[in-house]
Amino acid sequence: MFLIKQPSARANISRSIRFDDKLFDELKQATYKHDVSFNSLVLQCCRYALEHLEDEKTKE
């Protein structure tokens, strides 16, 4: 289960990414609901996705 937390580490690498309107709006609403920054939420989403990513090789 994905739980949004307050940030514990400082992010120091800058990158530009583009979101479609719907995803951006959903992420923005989540930041308001959970009182976290947009950056923190995106980092947590990425970390969760990577930790739960299935390896194609293990599916065989």
DRENDO-1510 file (C-alpha; in Angstrom, 1 decimal, always signed):
<recs>
REC; n; res; u; v; w
REC; 1; MET; +0.0; +0.0; +0.0 .
REC; 2; PHE; +1.3; +3.4; -0.9 .
REC; 3; LEU; +1.4; +5.9; +2.0 .
REC; 4; ILE; +2.4; +9.5; +1.4 .
REC; 5; LYS; +4.9; +10.7; +4.1 .
REC; 6; GLN; +6.7; +13.9; +4.9 .
REC; 7; PRO; +10.0; +14.1; +3.1 .
REC; 8; SER; +13.1; +12.8; +5.0 .
REC; 9; ALA; +15.9; +13.3; +2.5 .
REC; 10; ARG; +16.9; +16.4; +0.5 .
REC; 11; ALA; +16.7; +16.0; -3.3 .
REC; 12; ASN; +19.6; +17.8; -5.0 .
REC; 13; ILE; +19.5; +16.7; -8.6 .
REC; 14; SER; +17.3; +18.8; -10.9 .
REC; 15; ARG; +15.5; +17.3; -13.9 .
REC; 16; SER; +12.6; +18.5; -16.1 .
REC; 17; ILE; +9.7; +16.2; -16.8 .
REC; 18; ARG; +6.4; +16.8; -18.5 .
REC; 19; PHE; +2.9; +15.7; -17.3 .
REC; 20; ASP; -0.4; +15.4; -19.1 .
REC; 21; ASP; -3.0; +17.7; -17.7 .
REC; 22; LYS; -5.0; +15.0; -15.9 .
REC; 23; LEU; -2.1; +13.4; -14.2 .
REC; 24; PHE; -0.7; +16.8; -13.1 .
REC; 25; ASP; -4.1; +17.8; -11.6 .
REC; 26; GLU; -4.4; +14.5; -9.7 .
REC; 27; LEU; -0.9; +14.9; -8.3 .
REC; 28; LYS; -1.6; +18.5; -7.3 .
REC; 29; GLN; -4.8; +17.5; -5.5 .
REC; 30; ALA; -2.8; +14.8; -3.6 .
REC; 31; THR; -0.3; +17.4; -2.5 .
REC; 32; TYR; -3.0; +19.5; -1.0 .
REC; 33; LYS; -4.7; +16.6; +0.6 .
REC; 34; HIS; -1.6; +15.2; +2.2 .
REC; 35; ASP; +0.2; +18.5; +2.8 .
REC; 36; VAL; +3.4; +17.6; +1.0 .
REC; 37; SER; +5.3; +19.4; -1.8 .
REC; 38; PHE; +4.8; +18.3; -5.4 .
REC; 39; ASN; +8.4; +17.3; -5.6 .
REC; 40; SER; +8.2; +15.1; -2.5 .
REC; 41; LEU; +5.1; +13.4; -3.9 .
REC; 42; VAL; +6.7; +12.7; -7.3 .
REC; 43; LEU; +9.8; +11.3; -5.6 .
REC; 44; GLN; +7.7; +9.0; -3.4 .
REC; 45; CYS; +5.6; +7.8; -6.3 .
REC; 46; CYS; +8.8; +7.0; -8.3 .
REC; 47; ARG; +10.4; +5.2; -5.3 .
REC; 48; TYR; +7.2; +3.1; -4.7 .
REC; 49; ALA; +6.9; +2.3; -8.4 .
REC; 50; LEU; +10.6; +1.1; -8.6 .
REC; 51; GLU; +10.2; -1.0; -5.4 .
REC; 52; HIS; +7.1; -2.7; -6.9 .
REC; 53; LEU; +8.3; -3.1; -10.4 .
REC; 54; GLU; +8.1; -6.6; -11.7 .
REC; 55; ASP; +11.1; -8.0; -13.4 .
REC; 56; GLU; +10.2; -9.5; -16.8 .
REC; 57; LYS; +12.7; -12.4; -16.2 .
REC; 58; THR; +11.0; -13.4; -12.9 .
REC; 59; LYS; +7.6; -13.8; -14.7 .
REC; 60; GLU; +8.8; -16.7; -16.9 .
</recs>
